[in-house]
Amino acid sequence: MPEAAGIVTGEAVGVNRYFGSLLKVDKMHDPRSHFEDAIADPAVFLDTPEELSRYGRDWTGRFQGETPLVLRPNSTEQVQALLAVCHRKGIAVVPQGGNTGLVGGSVPRNGEVVLSLSRLNAIEGFDEPSASVTVQAGTVLETLQEFLAGKGQMFPVDLGARGSCQIGGMIATNAGGIKVLRYGHMREQVLGLEVVLADGTVLSNLNRLRKNNTGLDLKQLFIGSEGILGVITRAVLRCQPAPAQRQTALLGLERVDMLPAVLMRLRAALAELSSLEFFLKGALELVCARFDDARDPFAQPHAAYVLVECESGEPASVRFHEVLAEALEDGAAADAVVAQSGAQAEALWFLREGITEAISKTGLTHKFDVTVPPGALPLFMEGIRDLAARFEGVRPVFYGHLGDGNLHLNMVQGASLADAAFRALEEEITEPVYALVVDFEGSISAEHGIGVLKRKYLGYSRTPDEIATMRAIKALLDPRGILNPGAVLEP
Ligand SMILES: Cc1cc2nc3c(=O)[nH]c(=O)nc-3n(C[C@H](O)[C@H](O)[C@H](O)COP(=O)(O)OP(=O)(O)OC[C@H]3O[C@@H](n4cnc5c(N)ncnc54)[C@H](O)[C@@H]3O)c2cc1C
């Protein structure tokens, strides 16, 4: 099981304020009976202990709780009927997609019913002239990628959890990933959206148009709303032509403070730059130590590494090699390797994408997903090193998306620190990290969202007036507070 910095159960999170008025579904008293008048299809309900257990634990293993019932609708009408019952009876619901979220928002914490979108998973149609695809929320990202590859197209948001994460979950978290630099987040890909509100009202706007300024763009409210405002059921997404080829290289840098210059240089010189990822020496060492088939491609270690990828419609571009050669000549980079085949490109990508798992094989970790302006990244990481040095037995590991200033900082448990002692440091480490983020005018959540993990720190990135406005919108769309209670906003 991947990293876990203390299991958080419903009790630790605290009973949310809505429970006074919400109906606690009792697993001893046939929980499905609440819904059977609305839906006869038995495939919609799961309630045996074996079936329920996997819906109660998140990917990190850190957040877990019990649910009396999992609802698995396979149409918008079923979602509508189920939510209408929940609203009427006051039954709390946690929407769940692929359950790969990293902030604890996708699992029940206080005995809520889980609404899984996994069976609502059809790809409804591809429209070539508008370069758009209509999908149901439970479609797994990799399935969509494979479908579009068969049409000579691609979906431009890509991330390590591609085999499990679902389009609905990705929209609900406004997922980013490894190509934001060129194509943007989920928000930039969503043309149309269908959402079922807490009371069963369906807001359906499966728009395929690029231009459609007709009043408030309501879909934007739900993108990144982490299941607290409505359940996403269908979406229309933009596609891109599949690239004819990819060119991939890894650069080794002498010093960490050279990262911003490399970013500016490559962004200016390579119009087809699609990914610019970075990791520091400690992260590469960890991947090579934890995976037998991972290999440092350089003869000498470097302070920092940059993975560069261009996706282009043309066959092999000479420009890619020229730009890298110039960077080496000027000393902007100390060394470079260029992948000569798809397999070599994959091996280079593994050095970056294997870091999360290598960390989880190493020990417990306090995880951070923050952004600072990209030019400030080296100074920020220096500040973090100074901070980490105050905690004996805690090792910072740095990697992330250079083009977006997005740092996945992991404070990893060293061998000298017992589990309980490491877990007890959570607040002591988190508060100064977020204070430093604020000093650097950054954000405490770059792409993973707030969920449960970060809700008490939301005030580091949002003003009290903004948070009060979020609460007012929540109260308007979900007056009984049945949707994902306790996620994003503190009870
Ligand atoms: C190995 C790994 C790599 C990752 N890399 C990245 C990365 O590069 N970039 C990135 O942004 N994230 C990354 N993530 C995090 C995660 O994959 C994303 O947050 C993803 O978008 C979650 O999708 P999901 O379907 O698993 O959602 P879940 O985890 O099931 O749910 C996430 C949140 O969305 C809500 N939700 C889910 N479905 C719906 C719906 N249909 N309607 C309303 N609300 C819903 C849930 O209630 C929950 O609050 C990574 C995770 C892992 C494990």
The ligand as an ORCA input file, in Angstrom:
! r2SCAN-3c Opt
* xyz 0 1
  C      -0.056      8.066     -9.269
  C      -0.915      9.317     -9.255
  C      -0.546     10.392    -10.040
  C      -1.335     11.556    -10.043
  N      -0.948     12.604    -10.829
  C      -1.711     13.707    -10.869
  C      -1.328     14.805    -11.701
  O      -0.293     14.801    -12.361
  N      -2.160     15.867    -11.740
  C      -3.320     15.920    -11.012
  O      -4.047     16.922    -11.113
  N      -3.685     14.908    -10.193
  C      -2.908     13.816    -10.109
  N      -3.277     12.775     -9.290
  C      -4.480     12.894     -8.443
  C      -5.765     12.276     -9.051
  O      -5.476     11.309     -9.984
  C      -6.627     13.349     -9.678
  O      -7.082     14.217     -8.665
  C      -7.856     12.804    -10.446
  O      -8.409     13.874    -11.150
  C      -8.907     12.183     -9.553
  O      -9.859     11.481    -10.377
  P     -10.713     10.265     -9.772
  O     -11.678      9.828    -10.805
  O      -9.835      9.235     -9.211
  O     -11.510     11.027     -8.619
  P     -11.774     10.555     -7.123
  O     -10.483     10.382     -6.413
  O     -12.719      9.445     -7.089
  O     -12.513     11.860     -6.555
  C     -11.833     13.088     -6.419
  C     -12.849     14.158     -5.953
  O     -13.804     14.397     -6.985
  C     -15.133     14.076     -6.549
  N     -15.793     13.401     -7.667
  C     -15.387     12.276     -8.317
  N     -16.205     12.019     -9.352
  C     -17.162     12.986     -9.351
  C     -18.295     13.276    -10.169
  N     -18.611     12.527    -11.222
  N     -19.064     14.364     -9.877
  C     -18.754     15.162     -8.815
  N     -17.692     14.929     -8.015
  C     -16.902     13.862     -8.279
  C     -14.957     13.210     -5.313
  O     -16.044     13.367     -4.401
  C     -13.652     13.746     -4.731
  O     -13.896     14.901     -3.956
  C      -2.500     11.614     -9.241
  C      -2.871     10.525     -8.457
  C      -2.089      9.391     -8.452
  C      -2.539      8.232     -7.623
*
